[in-house]
Amino acid sequence: LFEADCYQSFTLSNQSIADYQTKVLNDVMLVPVAGSAPSNLTASNIGSSSATISWDAIIGATYDYQYRLVGSPTWTTVSTSNATVNLSGLNNSSQYEVQVRSTCNSNTSSYSGSTLFTTTTPPPCSGMLISSFPYSESFENTIGDWIQDTSDNFNWTINSSTTSSPNTGPSIANSGNFYLYTEASGRTAGDQAILNSPCFNLNNTSSATFSFSYHMYGNQMGTLTLQYSIDDGNNWNNLWTLSGDQGNSWVNINNINLSPYINNYLRLRFIGVRGSGNRSDMAIDNIGLTVINAATTWYQDSDNDNFGNPSVSQVALSQPAGYVSDNTDCNDTDSAINPNTVWYLGVDSDGDGFFGSQ
């Protein structure tokens, strides 16, 4: 076994040396640990302000890595003993480059070539992002993706049976086994309970509707309001509001039109305002949001090569049979001829598809 600091060890095998025998070996060349930059430098888990950088480890080596905004004259340089590091505090929607080198004592390799990555653009809306529809929430012993506001006077409460105040509130859920309600006991008239929705991505939709169920029973009932915001809660406007006793039953509100807010990131919130006394427990349940995707232009794909004829198209909400979203086929009658076809320079004298005349 041959070893030296900052060099890769080497084992010379299959040697037979008898007692008291002197044996001359050929020269052994040890490879420096920091003789070359690490390989396979990659970026992964890229977010709006962070990324994971990794490379192939070199036994016995430590590393220096450096990164910067593409075009910046200044690098940020960090030393590490790990072959995987996390970058944080990055600018969103920005392209970065990163390099790495290996070190061992005074031995240092050159830096590797740059690996480039671009941080993502966060949606202009905080909270959980909902992009899959239809969306539903019935608060089955949890408030799900919804959030209790911290600027109000009290919280919405999960319940599955009669509320504690007499002659007010529901006795059962409208959907499932649980619902949310505002407990009026111990509160002052005008106190608010605010429940914030997740962020709904209504981009690339042609229409959207919202539905929910409410229960507003009690002769001291307050006001329930549904509001919307398309600027992440900086400004709120009313979508729906109702005050006073509405009877001892659940009422379904269907098809509140959200189409004016399509192609935006939408937030909603329920505001429950306590009435004049304890008989003002109000409740919500069975929330839903549905969308219709925007119509798309589809192109005929007669030869089934997944490239469409730019001259034959139709507009539809979903993909018609025999049509694709691509429109770059130059010959839609021959699947062998499309943008992926490889062409060769030469002469096909006999027209058999091969060069030459034989």
Residue frames relative to the residue before (quaternion, step in Angstrom):
aa qw qx qy qz dx dy dz
L 1.0000 0.0000 0.0000 0.0000 0.00 0.00 0.00
F 0.1368 -0.7856 0.6009 0.0546 3.58 -0.75 1.07
E 0.0480 0.8067 -0.5837 0.0786 3.57 -0.75 1.05
A 0.0994 0.7546 -0.6470 0.0462 3.53 -1.24 0.64
D 0.6053 -0.5720 0.3998 0.3828 3.57 -1.04 0.70
C 0.8572 0.1106 -0.1264 0.4868 3.54 -1.06 0.96
Y 0.6294 0.4415 -0.3755 0.5177 3.55 1.17 0.64
Q 0.5198 -0.6128 0.4866 0.3428 3.56 -1.16 0.56
S 0.4514 -0.6947 0.4885 0.2739 3.59 -0.84 0.95
F 0.1462 -0.7860 0.5977 0.0601 3.56 -1.23 0.55
T 0.1729 -0.7793 0.5964 0.0837 3.57 -0.91 0.96
L 0.2071 -0.7579 0.6099 0.1034 3.56 -0.79 1.09
S 0.1249 -0.8399 0.5277 0.0228 3.57 -0.33 1.24
N 0.7830 0.3619 -0.2626 0.4325 3.54 -1.43 0.03
Q 0.4253 0.6763 -0.4866 0.3535 3.60 0.96 0.91
S 0.1169 -0.7783 0.6147 0.0520 3.55 -0.99 0.85
I 0.0515 0.7993 -0.5917 0.0914 3.58 -0.51 1.24
A 0.3141 -0.7656 0.5345 0.1717 3.56 -0.64 1.11
D 0.6734 -0.4667 0.3752 0.4336 3.58 -1.29 0.28
Y 0.8578 0.1165 -0.1233 0.4851 3.54 -1.09 0.93
Q 0.5023 0.6486 -0.4370 0.3689 3.58 1.23 0.23
T 0.2393 -0.7278 0.6218 0.1623 3.55 -1.06 0.80
K 0.0217 -0.8096 0.5852 -0.0416 3.54 -0.76 1.12
V 0.2609 -0.7647 0.5740 0.1329 3.54 -0.81 1.06
L 0.2031 -0.7920 0.5690 0.0875 3.58 -0.72 1.15
N 0.5752 -0.5580 0.4644 0.3769 3.50 -1.25 0.38
D 0.6355 -0.5224 0.3929 0.4110 3.56 -1.21 0.42
V 0.2044 -0.7529 0.6156 0.1116 3.55 -1.15 0.75
M 0.1910 -0.7795 0.5900 0.0883 3.56 -0.80 1.05
L 0.1997 -0.7794 0.5851 0.1014 3.59 -0.60 1.15
V 0.3898 -0.7260 0.5284 0.2045 3.53 -1.03 0.86
P 0.4528 -0.6918 0.4780 0.2966 3.64 -0.74 0.93
V 0.5356 -0.6202 0.4662 0.3333 3.59 -1.02 0.82
A 0.7756 0.2970 -0.1490 0.5367 3.57 0.92 -0.89
G 0.2802 0.8044 -0.4870 0.1929 3.54 1.08 0.64
S 0.7998 0.0828 -0.0391 0.5933 3.58 1.14 -0.52
A 0.5936 -0.5701 0.4325 0.3681 3.53 -1.27 0.44
P 0.5871 -0.5700 0.4264 0.3855 3.59 -1.11 0.55
S 0.3558 -0.7370 0.5410 0.1937 3.56 -1.17 0.62
N 0.8027 0.3140 -0.2347 0.4495 3.54 -1.42 0.16
L 0.1628 0.7828 -0.5709 0.1865 3.57 0.80 1.05
T 0.0734 0.8132 -0.5679 0.1039 3.60 -0.61 1.12
A 0.2742 -0.7177 0.6154 0.1761 3.53 -1.34 0.44
S 0.0464 0.7937 -0.6027 0.0680 3.59 -0.95 0.90
N 0.7868 0.3059 -0.2315 0.4836 3.57 -1.34 0.08
I 0.2066 0.8192 -0.5085 0.1662 3.56 1.01 0.85
G 0.0651 -0.7972 0.6002 0.0011 3.55 -0.79 1.08
S 0.7344 -0.4053 0.2947 0.4577 3.54 -1.25 -0.31
S 0.8152 0.1413 -0.0745 0.5567 3.62 1.13 -0.50
S 0.7540 0.3226 -0.1839 0.5418 3.59 1.23 0.21
A 0.0063 0.7714 -0.6363 -0.0083 3.54 -1.34 0.32
T 0.3367 -0.7044 0.5859 0.2174 3.56 -1.27 0.50
I 0.1268 -0.7867 0.6031 0.0357 3.56 -0.85 1.06
S 0.0475 0.8060 -0.5865 0.0641 3.61 -0.85 0.92
W 0.0332 -0.7702 0.6368 0.0114 3.53 -1.32 0.45
D 0.6346 -0.5219 0.3949 0.4109 3.57 -1.28 0.22
A 0.4278 -0.7182 0.4923 0.2426 3.56 -0.81 1.03
I 0.2022 -0.7310 0.6394 0.1263 3.55 -1.27 0.64
I 0.4447 -0.7200 0.4629 0.2637 3.57 -0.57 1.16
G 0.8220 0.2326 -0.1958 0.4815 3.55 -0.86 1.01
A 0.6468 0.5346 -0.3200 0.4399 3.59 1.23 -0.20
T 0.2022 -0.6792 0.6744 0.2075 3.49 -1.41 0.28
Y 0.3446 -0.7732 0.5130 0.1423 3.57 -1.26 0.22
D 0.1780 -0.6888 0.6805 0.1754 3.46 -1.42 0.34
Y 0.0161 -0.7759 0.6294 0.0398 3.56 -0.92 0.83
Q 0.1133 -0.7884 0.6028 0.0470 3.54 -1.13 0.68
Y 0.0141 -0.7984 0.6017 -0.0174 3.56 -1.08 0.75
R 0.0242 0.7870 -0.6150 0.0415 3.53 -1.26 0.51
L 0.5818 -0.5036 0.4846 0.4161 3.52 -1.33 0.17
V 0.5231 -0.6285 0.4595 0.3467 3.58 -0.91 0.82
G 0.7798 0.2839 -0.2445 0.5015 3.55 -0.76 1.09
S 0.5604 0.5990 -0.3975 0.4114 3.59 1.24 -0.26
P 0.4353 -0.7048 0.4844 0.2814 3.65 -0.99 0.68
T 0.7192 0.4456 -0.2251 0.4832 3.59 1.23 -0.33
W 0.2400 -0.7517 0.6026 0.1195 3.54 -1.01 0.96
T 0.2689 -0.6775 0.6465 0.2254 3.54 -1.32 0.41
T 0.0980 -0.8256 0.5557 0.0050 3.60 -0.58 1.18
V 0.0183 -0.7970 0.6018 -0.0481 3.56 -0.89 1.01
S 0.2908 -0.7374 0.5839 0.1753 3.59 -1.09 0.78
T 0.0524 0.7982 -0.5967 0.0643 3.56 -1.06 0.75
S 0.3583 -0.7017 0.5639 0.2475 3.55 -1.27 0.36
N 0.5996 0.5719 -0.3459 0.4402 3.57 1.31 -0.04
A 0.3909 -0.7043 0.5404 0.2432 3.54 -1.25 0.49
T 0.7068 0.3022 -0.2473 0.5899 3.57 1.31 0.27
V 0.0259 0.7998 -0.5973 0.0537 3.59 -0.80 0.99
N 0.3110 -0.7315 0.5769 0.1880 3.54 -1.27 0.47
L 0.2245 -0.7505 0.6103 0.1177 3.54 -0.88 1.02
S 0.0075 -0.7991 0.6008 -0.0210 3.58 -0.95 0.85
G 0.7337 0.4169 -0.3023 0.4433 3.55 -1.28 0.20
L 0.3887 0.7333 -0.4730 0.2957 3.58 1.19 0.47
N 0.5262 -0.6016 0.4907 0.3471 3.55 -1.27 0.35
N 0.4374 -0.6892 0.4981 0.2926 3.58 -0.96 0.77
S 0.8276 0.2142 -0.1851 0.4846 3.54 -1.30 0.50
S 0.5622 0.6051 -0.3676 0.4274 3.60 1.09 0.69
Q 0.3697 -0.7202 0.5432 0.2227 3.57 -1.13 0.69
Y 0.1059 -0.7880 0.6064 0.0147 3.54 -0.92 1.04
E 0.1653 -0.7380 0.6364 0.1517 3.51 -1.34 0.35
V 0.0987 -0.7941 0.5995 0.0184 3.54 -1.09 0.76
Q 0.0761 -0.7726 0.6300 0.0218 3.56 -1.16 0.77
V 0.1288 -0.7873 0.5985 0.0736 3.58 -1.24 0.43
R 0.0588 -0.7686 0.6343 0.0594 3.57 -1.22 0.56
S 0.4139 -0.6901 0.5341 0.2593 3.56 -1.25 0.45
T 0.0848 -0.7887 0.6081 0.0313 3.57 -1.16 0.67
C 0.0663 0.7540 -0.6533 0.0171 3.51 -1.31 0.48
N 0.7911 -0.1370 0.0118 0.5960 3.57 -0.31 1.28
S 0.8154 -0.2042 0.1556 0.5189 3.61 -0.64 -1.05
N 0.5650 0.5934 -0.3909 0.4193 3.58 1.27 -0.09
T 0.0468 0.7981 -0.5954 0.0802 3.56 -0.80 1.01
S 0.3578 -0.7203 0.5525 0.2190 3.54 -0.95 0.89
S 0.5759 -0.5082 0.4697 0.4353 3.54 -1.28 -0.06
Y 0.5833 -0.5631 0.4361 0.3905 3.58 -1.25 0.32
S 0.5309 -0.6109 0.4880 0.3268 3.52 -1.20 0.58
G 0.6253 -0.4770 0.4302 0.4431 3.53 -1.30 -0.01
S 0.5919 -0.6054 0.4075 0.3422 3.58 -1.20 0.50
T 0.1781 -0.7039 0.6722 0.1449 3.48 -1.26 0.63
L 0.2278 -0.7956 0.5527 0.0984 3.58 -0.80 1.05
F 0.0846 0.7636 -0.6395 0.0265 3.56 -1.17 0.60
T 0.2734 -0.7557 0.5775 0.1436 3.55 -1.22 0.55
T 0.4052 -0.7108 0.5206 0.2441 3.57 -0.76 1.02
T 0.5319 -0.6626 0.4369 0.2951 3.53 -1.14 0.70
T 0.4431 -0.6482 0.5458 0.2925 3.53 -1.35 0.24
P 0.3309 -0.7540 0.5224 0.2214 3.62 -0.52 1.06
P 0.5298 -0.6105 0.4581 0.3698 3.60 -1.03 0.60
P 0.4770 -0.6816 0.4688 0.2969 3.59 -1.02 0.72
C 0.6243 0.4725 -0.3423 0.5194 3.53 0.84 1.02
S 0.3251 -0.7709 0.5176 0.1790 3.59 -0.73 1.02
G 0.6648 0.4915 -0.3771 0.4176 3.54 -1.31 0.28
M 0.7275 -0.3954 0.3210 0.4597 3.54 -1.35 0.00
L 0.2958 -0.7599 0.5558 0.1617 3.57 -0.90 0.98
I 0.1388 -0.7834 0.6037 0.0499 3.57 -0.76 1.10
S 0.0250 0.8139 -0.5772 0.0615 3.56 -0.61 1.19
S 0.6538 0.4789 -0.3023 0.5018 3.58 1.31 -0.09
F 0.0295 -0.8149 0.5770 -0.0457 3.56 -0.75 1.09
P 0.5044 -0.0959 -0.8553 -0.0696 1.58 -2.34 0.91
Y 0.3225 -0.7282 0.5798 0.1719 3.53 -1.21 0.69
S 0.0323 0.7958 -0.6039 0.0302 3.57 -1.04 0.78
E 0.0138 0.7740 -0.6327 0.0224 3.56 -1.22 0.59
S 0.0165 -0.8066 0.5907 -0.0110 3.58 -0.78 1.05
F 0.4767 -0.7335 0.4070 0.2628 3.59 1.25 0.52
E 0.1583 0.8176 -0.5331 0.1492 3.54 0.84 1.02
N 0.8010 -0.2743 0.0843 0.5255 3.53 0.20 1.45
T 0.7247 0.2742 -0.2215 0.5921 3.57 1.23 0.55
I 0.4212 -0.6852 0.5146 0.2971 3.59 -1.15 0.42
G 0.4563 -0.7287 0.4264 0.2811 3.59 1.26 0.26
D 0.8042 -0.2346 0.2052 0.5061 3.56 -0.88 -1.01
W 0.5254 0.6328 -0.4144 0.3896 3.58 1.26 0.00
I 0.2595 -0.7875 0.5509 0.0950 3.57 -1.16 0.66
Q 0.4138 -0.6748 0.5517 0.2627 3.57 -1.01 0.87
D 0.4204 -0.7063 0.5106 0.2525 3.58 -0.85 0.97
T 0.3511 -0.7490 0.5258 0.1980 3.57 -1.12 0.64
S 0.6471 0.5271 -0.3278 0.4427 3.60 1.25 -0.09
D 0.5753 0.5967 -0.3749 0.4152 3.60 1.27 0.09
N 0.6498 -0.5504 0.3738 0.3677 3.59 -1.29 -0.26
F 0.7920 -0.0652 0.0498 0.6050 3.60 1.14 -0.54
N 0.5325 -0.6619 0.4500 0.2755 3.57 -1.31 0.33
W 0.5344 -0.5463 0.5329 0.3634 3.48 -1.40 0.26
T 0.2678 -0.7856 0.5469 0.1096 3.59 -1.05 0.80
I 0.3808 -0.6926 0.5650 0.2368 3.58 -1.05 0.82
N 0.0863 0.7994 -0.5876 0.0905 3.59 -0.88 0.92
S 0.2199 -0.7857 0.5655 0.1205 3.58 -1.21 0.50
S 0.7582 0.2711 -0.1738 0.5669 3.62 1.26 -0.06
T 0.7926 -0.2821 0.2140 0.4964 3.57 -1.20 -0.46
T 0.4668 -0.6592 0.5087 0.2981 3.57 -1.08 0.72
S 0.6447 -0.5841 0.3450 0.3524 3.57 -1.21 0.52
S 0.6526 0.4937 -0.3246 0.4743 3.62 1.12 -0.52
P 0.4297 -0.7102 0.4855 0.2744 3.65 -0.86 0.85
N 0.8472 0.2025 -0.1479 0.4684 3.55 -1.30 0.52
T 0.7144 0.3255 -0.2769 0.5541 3.55 1.01 0.81
G 0.7567 0.3815 -0.2747 0.4544 3.56 -1.23 0.41
P 0.5409 -0.6101 0.4660 0.3437 3.60 -1.25 0.38
S 0.4045 -0.6925 0.5364 0.2627 3.55 -1.31 0.25
I 0.7756 0.1245 -0.0800 0.6136 3.59 1.25 -0.41
A 0.5962 -0.5523 0.4413 0.3805 3.55 -1.31 0.24
N 0.4872 -0.6333 0.5082 0.3214 3.54 -1.25 0.37
S 0.7804 0.0883 -0.0328 0.6181 3.58 1.15 -0.71
G 0.8050 0.1532 -0.1383 0.5562 3.59 -0.76 0.99
N 0.6751 -0.5076 0.3716 0.3854 3.54 -1.18 -0.68
F 0.7645 0.3270 -0.1736 0.5277 3.61 1.19 -0.33
Y 0.0558 -0.7603 0.6455 0.0463 3.53 -1.34 0.37
L 0.4066 -0.6751 0.5494 0.2778 3.56 -1.34 0.11
Y 0.0514 0.8040 -0.5913 0.0351 3.57 -1.02 0.75
T 0.4072 -0.6668 0.5620 0.2714 3.55 -1.35 0.26
E 0.2734 -0.7649 0.5659 0.1413 3.58 -0.62 1.14
A 0.3026 -0.8058 0.4891 0.1414 3.58 -0.46 1.26
S 0.5621 0.6199 -0.3945 0.3798 3.61 1.12 -0.57
G 0.8129 0.2385 -0.1957 0.4939 3.55 -0.99 0.90
R 0.6374 0.5049 -0.3278 0.4809 3.57 1.31 0.15
T 0.4357 -0.6796 0.5323 0.2550 3.53 -1.32 0.31
A 0.6118 -0.5518 0.4159 0.3849 3.57 -1.11 0.68
G 0.7845 0.2959 -0.2452 0.4867 3.55 -0.86 1.03
D 0.4694 0.6579 -0.4582 0.3700 3.61 1.23 -0.12
Q 0.2503 -0.7970 0.5403 0.1012 3.56 -1.03 0.86
A 0.1133 -0.7307 0.6675 0.0877 3.53 -1.24 0.68
I 0.0839 -0.8232 0.5615 -0.0063 3.60 -0.56 1.18
L 0.0935 -0.7802 0.6182 0.0188 3.55 -0.93 1.01
N 0.2117 -0.8120 0.5392 0.0714 3.58 -0.63 1.20
S 0.4221 -0.7074 0.5153 0.2364 3.54 -1.01 0.88
P 0.5606 -0.5033 0.4868 0.4420 3.58 -1.31 -0.03
C 0.5903 -0.5526 0.4462 0.3836 3.58 -1.32 -0.03
F 0.1892 -0.7947 0.5707 0.0833 3.58 -0.65 1.12
N 0.2737 -0.7646 0.5677 0.1346 3.56 -0.75 1.12
L 0.0348 -0.8268 0.5607 -0.0273 3.58 -0.27 1.29
N 0.3386 0.7370 -0.5103 0.2860 3.57 1.19 0.47
N 0.8366 0.1658 -0.1566 0.4980 3.55 -1.16 0.73
T 0.5303 0.5621 -0.4480 0.4496 3.55 0.99 0.88
S 0.3836 -0.7297 0.5179 0.2285 3.56 -1.16 0.58
S 0.7905 -0.0467 0.0157 0.6105 3.60 1.21 -0.38
A 0.0513 -0.7852 0.6168 0.0195 3.57 -1.25 0.43
T 0.0793 -0.7868 0.6110 0.0366 3.56 -1.13 0.69
F 0.2298 -0.7598 0.5987 0.1072 3.54 -1.22 0.66
S 0.0330 -0.7954 0.6052 -0.0048 3.56 -1.07 0.77
F 0.0900 0.7716 -0.6277 0.0505 3.56 -1.25 0.49
S 0.3332 -0.7011 0.5851 0.2348 3.54 -1.35 0.13
Y 0.0978 -0.7919 0.6006 0.0510 3.57 -1.08 0.76
H 0.1353 -0.7387 0.6532 0.0968 3.54 -1.35 0.43
M 0.0737 0.8006 -0.5838 0.1129 3.58 -0.56 1.22
Y 0.2096 0.7837 -0.5399 0.2243 3.54 0.33 1.35
G 0.5550 0.5711 -0.4650 0.3866 3.58 -0.87 1.04
N 0.4381 -0.7385 0.4492 0.2467 3.59 -0.83 0.96
Q 0.6825 0.3915 -0.3060 0.5360 3.59 1.27 0.23
M 0.2301 0.8368 -0.4692 0.1634 3.55 1.32 0.50
G 0.3616 -0.7321 0.5463 0.1865 3.54 -1.17 0.78
T 0.6552 -0.5061 0.4045 0.3885 3.58 -1.05 -0.85
L 0.1516 -0.7515 0.6367 0.0831 3.54 -1.08 0.83
T 0.0221 -0.8106 0.5836 -0.0425 3.58 -0.80 1.07
L 0.1884 -0.7337 0.6424 0.1160 3.55 -1.13 0.79
Q 0.0513 -0.8089 0.5856 -0.0120 3.58 -0.75 1.07
Y 0.2152 -0.7641 0.5933 0.1335 3.56 -1.30 0.38
S 0.0663 -0.7650 0.6385 0.0509 3.55 -1.32 0.46
I 0.1439 -0.7801 0.6022 0.0899 3.58 -1.03 0.82
D 0.6788 0.4182 -0.3079 0.5192 3.59 1.23 0.40
D 0.6351 -0.5890 0.3034 0.3971 3.54 1.03 1.00
G 0.7518 -0.4468 0.2239 0.4302 3.57 0.92 0.90
N 0.4417 0.6813 -0.4785 0.3344 3.59 1.18 0.19
N 0.7825 0.0757 -0.0396 0.6168 3.55 1.15 -0.67
W 0.1304 -0.7934 0.5931 0.0415 3.56 -0.97 0.92
N 0.0568 -0.7788 0.6241 0.0257 3.55 -1.17 0.71
N 0.5449 -0.6440 0.4347 0.3151 3.56 -1.14 0.67
L 0.2161 -0.7375 0.6264 0.1304 3.53 -1.16 0.81
W 0.7839 -0.0577 0.1236 0.6058 3.54 1.04 -0.90
T 0.0807 0.7900 -0.6057 0.0507 3.59 -1.05 0.71
L 0.0017 -0.7902 0.6114 -0.0420 3.57 -1.14 0.69
S 0.1046 -0.7998 0.5903 0.0303 3.59 -1.02 0.83
G 0.7776 0.3959 -0.2692 0.4077 3.55 -1.30 0.45
D 0.7015 -0.4738 0.3548 0.3968 3.52 -1.41 0.22
Q 0.1189 -0.8137 0.5685 0.0227 3.56 -0.79 1.11
G 0.6481 -0.5246 0.3156 0.4529 3.58 1.28 0.28
N 0.5552 -0.6454 0.4399 0.2857 3.51 -1.30 0.52
S 0.5893 0.5254 -0.4136 0.4534 3.57 0.52 1.19
W 0.5263 -0.5971 0.4985 0.3435 3.51 -1.31 0.40
V 0.1440 -0.7693 0.6186 0.0690 3.56 -1.11 0.77
N 0.2797 -0.7699 0.5549 0.1455 3.57 -0.85 1.00
I 0.1424 -0.7560 0.6351 0.0698 3.54 -0.94 0.98
N 0.0478 -0.8336 0.5496 -0.0282 3.55 -0.43 1.22
N 0.8745 0.1834 -0.0994 0.4378 3.51 -1.31 0.50
I 0.1619 0.7306 -0.6311 0.2045 3.55 0.67 1.13
N 0.3937 -0.7734 0.4532 0.2037 3.55 -0.54 1.21
L 0.0962 -0.7975 0.5950 0.0278 3.57 -0.72 1.12
S 0.3524 0.7816 -0.4652 0.2203 3.60 1.26 0.09
P 0.6132 0.5475 -0.3847 0.4198 3.67 0.98 -0.54
Y 0.7389 0.4130 -0.2171 0.4861 3.59 1.21 -0.40
I 0.3611 0.7275 -0.5093 0.2845 3.62 1.21 0.34
N 0.7743 0.2737 -0.2772 0.4987 3.52 -1.31 0.56
N 0.6177 0.4530 -0.3668 0.5279 3.53 1.12 0.86
Y 0.4212 -0.6007 0.5895 0.3381 3.52 -1.40 0.05
L 0.1343 -0.8413 0.5237 -0.0010 3.54 -0.48 1.28
R 0.0819 -0.7523 0.6506 0.0635 3.53 -1.10 0.82
L 0.1664 -0.7678 0.6133 0.0814 3.54 -1.17 0.73
R 0.0070 0.7893 -0.6122 -0.0466 3.57 -1.24 0.27
F 0.3039 -0.7072 0.6119 0.1817 3.51 -1.25 0.71
I 0.1001 -0.7685 0.6299 0.0505 3.56 -0.99 0.91
G 0.0984 -0.7807 0.6163 0.0331 3.56 -0.67 1.15
V 0.1310 -0.7974 0.5877 0.0399 3.59 -0.68 1.15
R 0.4274 -0.7202 0.4923 0.2372 3.57 -0.67 1.13
G 0.4262 -0.7237 0.4947 0.2234 3.55 -0.97 0.94
S 0.7950 -0.3633 0.2353 0.4250 3.54 -1.28 -0.38
G 0.8169 0.0897 -0.0458 0.5679 3.60 1.20 -0.29
N 0.7593 -0.4058 0.2672 0.4329 3.56 -1.35 -0.11
R 0.6548 0.4980 -0.3275 0.4647 3.61 1.15 -0.48
S 0.5383 0.5924 -0.4239 0.4238 3.54 0.67 1.18
D 0.2436 0.7534 -0.5623 0.2386 3.58 0.93 0.93
M 0.0447 -0.7962 0.6033 0.0072 3.60 -0.69 1.07
A 0.1621 -0.8113 0.5603 0.0404 3.59 -1.10 0.67
I 0.1405 -0.7536 0.6346 0.0980 3.55 -1.34 0.46
D 0.0555 0.7833 -0.6153 0.0687 3.57 -1.20 0.55
N 0.8325 0.3077 -0.1483 0.4362 3.53 -1.42 0.00
I 0.1749 0.8100 -0.5324 0.1727 3.57 0.75 1.09
G 0.0530 0.8068 -0.5863 0.0491 3.57 -1.03 0.80
L 0.0424 -0.7683 0.6378 0.0343 3.56 -1.20 0.61
T 0.0422 -0.7996 0.5988 -0.0163 3.55 -0.74 1.10
V 0.1338 -0.7813 0.6056 0.0704 3.57 -1.18 0.59
I 0.2387 -0.6912 0.6507 0.2045 3.51 -1.38 0.29
N 0.4174 -0.7314 0.4804 0.2451 3.55 -0.62 1.11
A 0.5812 -0.5924 0.4320 0.3531 3.52 -1.16 0.64
A 0.5574 -0.6129 0.4455 0.3394 3.56 -1.10 0.70
T 0.1999 -0.7813 0.5866 0.0738 3.56 -1.11 0.81
T 0.4110 -0.6736 0.5502 0.2730 3.56 -1.15 0.60
W 0.1035 -0.7969 0.5950 0.0114 3.57 -0.77 1.12
Y 0.2557 -0.7893 0.5495 0.0988 3.59 -1.07 0.84
Q 0.5561 -0.6453 0.4240 0.3074 3.53 -0.99 0.94
D 0.0904 -0.7784 0.6208 0.0231 3.58 -1.01 0.94
S 0.1149 -0.8558 0.5024 0.0447 3.56 0.40 1.27
D 0.7548 0.3869 -0.2179 0.4828 3.60 1.02 -0.76
N 0.4333 -0.7547 0.4222 0.2538 3.60 1.30 0.27
D 0.4400 0.6818 -0.4814 0.3314 3.58 0.94 0.84
N 0.5205 -0.6731 0.3688 0.3741 3.58 1.38 0.25
F 0.6104 0.4519 -0.3780 0.5294 3.56 1.25 0.50
G 0.3016 -0.8166 0.4758 0.1260 3.56 -0.75 1.08
N 0.5313 -0.6148 0.4938 0.3096 3.52 -1.32 0.52
P 0.3697 -0.7607 0.4802 0.2325 3.64 -0.46 1.10
S 0.6554 0.5353 -0.3108 0.4327 3.61 1.19 -0.39
V 0.7507 0.2981 -0.1804 0.5613 3.62 1.21 -0.34
S 0.1876 0.7953 -0.5451 0.1874 3.59 -0.45 1.21
Q 0.0567 -0.7616 0.6396 0.0879 3.49 -1.40 0.15
V 0.3802 -0.7081 0.5519 0.2225 3.54 -1.22 0.57
A 0.1448 0.7900 -0.5781 0.1437 3.57 -0.77 1.07
L 0.5653 -0.6053 0.4424 0.3442 3.56 -1.23 0.48
S 0.7796 0.1466 -0.0859 0.6028 3.60 1.13 -0.62
Q 0.6500 -0.5641 0.3521 0.3678 3.57 -1.22 0.51
P 0.3135 -0.7490 0.5477 0.2020 3.63 -0.64 1.04
A 0.5991 -0.5508 0.4360 0.3842 3.56 -1.21 0.48
G 0.8177 0.2370 -0.1920 0.4882 3.55 -0.96 0.92
Y 0.6748 0.4325 -0.2915 0.5222 3.58 1.29 0.26
V 0.1334 -0.7727 0.6175 0.0620 3.57 -1.21 0.62
S 0.5853 -0.5989 0.4173 0.3531 3.57 -1.25 0.30
D 0.5953 0.5703 -0.3570 0.4392 3.62 1.25 -0.40
N 0.1023 -0.8085 0.5770 0.0543 3.60 -1.10 0.68
T 0.4843 0.7066 -0.3889 0.3391 3.59 1.08 0.71
D 0.4353 0.6954 -0.4808 0.3094 3.64 1.17 0.32
C 0.2770 -0.7779 0.5439 0.1492 3.59 -0.79 1.04
N 0.7738 0.1060 -0.0924 0.6176 3.60 1.27 -0.20
D 0.1279 -0.8475 0.5133 0.0430 3.57 -0.07 1.31
T 0.6015 0.5421 -0.3753 0.4510 3.61 1.23 0.32
D 0.7405 0.3080 -0.1794 0.5698 3.59 1.30 -0.17
S 0.3377 -0.7827 0.4886 0.1859 3.60 -0.40 1.20
A 0.6182 0.5530 -0.3496 0.4357 3.60 1.24 -0.35
I 0.7063 0.3955 -0.2517 0.5305 3.56 1.27 -0.22
N 0.3281 0.7046 -0.5583 0.2902 3.56 -0.42 1.27
P 0.7374 -0.4245 0.2590 0.4572 3.65 -1.16 0.06
N 0.6629 0.4908 -0.3209 0.4655 3.62 1.20 -0.31
T 0.4581 0.6981 -0.4489 0.3183 3.60 1.24 -0.12
V 0.2807 -0.7418 0.5881 0.1587 3.58 -1.00 0.90
W 0.1444 -0.8008 0.5793 0.0476 3.57 -0.73 1.11
Y 0.2172 -0.7778 0.5819 0.0963 3.57 -1.09 0.80
L 0.4190 -0.6990 0.5255 0.2443 3.55 -1.04 0.83
G 0.4349 0.6785 -0.4996 0.3176 3.57 -0.66 1.08
V 0.4687 -0.6549 0.5101 0.3021 3.59 -1.31 -0.20
D 0.1346 -0.7662 0.6257 0.0577 3.55 -0.84 1.09
S 0.1847 -0.8561 0.4724 0.0991 3.56 0.32 1.31
D 0.7717 0.3514 -0.1951 0.4929 3.61 0.94 -0.83
G 0.4861 -0.7204 0.4095 0.2777 3.61 1.24 0.19
D 0.4578 0.6937 -0.4500 0.3268 3.59 1.13 0.59
G 0.6114 -0.5739 0.3492 0.4183 3.61 1.26 0.15
F 0.7023 0.3861 -0.2540 0.5415 3.58 1.33 0.04
F 0.5733 -0.5900 0.4399 0.3602 3.56 -1.17 0.57
G 0.7162 0.4340 -0.3330 0.4333 3.53 -1.18 0.57
S 0.4624 -0.6982 0.4850 0.2521 3.57 -1.30 0.14
Q 0.6126 0.5545 -0.3584 0.4345 3.62 1.22 -0.01
